[in-house]
Amino acid sequence: MKKWMSLLVFSCFILIIGCAPREQGNQKLDYEETKKMVVDILKTDEGKKAIEEMLTDEKMKQNLVINQDIVTKSIQDTLLSEDGITFWKKNFEDPKFVETFAKSMQEQHEKVIKDLMKDPEYQKMMIEILKNPEMEEAMVEVLRSQEMRAHIQTVITETIESPLFKAKMQDLLIKGAEEIQANKDKKKEEGGGES
């Protein structure tokens, strides 16, 4: 992308120099004048349209191969800079930003957790943590707390009232009743065949 933008600015610069009126002799254009002319051209509707057309051109897109290492390093440098750290601190104070950020990362987090659950070393570490007497005591305290009991009761109530749960229970009850009836019919046939 950097390469392409440099090419675009260079092209505009050549175009301006070629079209610029010259005084006698080979007097060079002043840098500030040239810069102002390029910026003015890029701000015009024609300039914007030309850039837009170049960016949407498939052939141009194919020629713009971005080096992944450069992009990664640029992002890392930006994130670790003082401005980057300030930016993230400020944005993580905004609840809407945090919610959007969390939603965007949810799938990746779930995948990481699922992968970790399959990892024997991670499983071993989790077992060691859970076996720790202090951890056991803390978990028992949490589970016995009034807030936890209220939360579990709410979850159970919501689950029972869920249309999806009701439908599943209904299917299980019907299936169970059909199996009981099939067993009764089978016993009758077996009993009827013996007499």
Buried (B, 14 or more C-beta within 10 A) or exposed (E): EEEBEEBBEEEBBEEBEEEEEEEEEEEEBEEEEBBEBBEEBBEEEEBEEBBEEBEEEEEEEEEBEEEEEEEEEEEEEEEEEEEBEEEEEEEEEEEEEEEEBEEEEEEEEEEEEEEEEEEEEEEEEEEEEEEEEEEEEEEEEEEEEEEEEEEEEEEEEEEEEEEEEEEEEEEEEEEEEEEEEEEEEEEEEEEEEEE
